[in-house]
């Protein structure tokens, strides 16, 4: 299964940014963990701090054979109508993930604009949120 793993703004700072919330592992370590955990999948990793670059990548994914998306859109989750609109026409399974529990943090983080157009949201399980997200994609693609 070809899966696009998208990480949004500031996730390139994993390992140094608020380690009490996000842990000490880096984005590179997370990507390696997922690659090791899912050797039978074609995982493509994409990170950008720029909203338009993420939108371009989402639009490309609809034409390049991608079969599922796991996305941690960071702060854009709560603010970006543009990303919500870019995700809406994606017809293959897509799961939003968050390292921290967005419902146990600041009030503004509780609302997910992008989650409204995803198949589901997994939040609060650290790097395992991504594992659960990929497992959800597997189930969604098997069950239709």
Secondary structure, 3 states (H helix, E strand, C coil): CEEEEEECCCHHHCCCCCHHHHCCCCHHHHHHHHHHHCCCCEEEEEECCCHHHHHHHHHHHCCCCCCEEEEECCCHHHHCHHHHHHHHCCCCEEEEEECCCHHHCCHHHCCCCHHHHCCEEEECCCCHHHHHHHHHHHHHHHHC
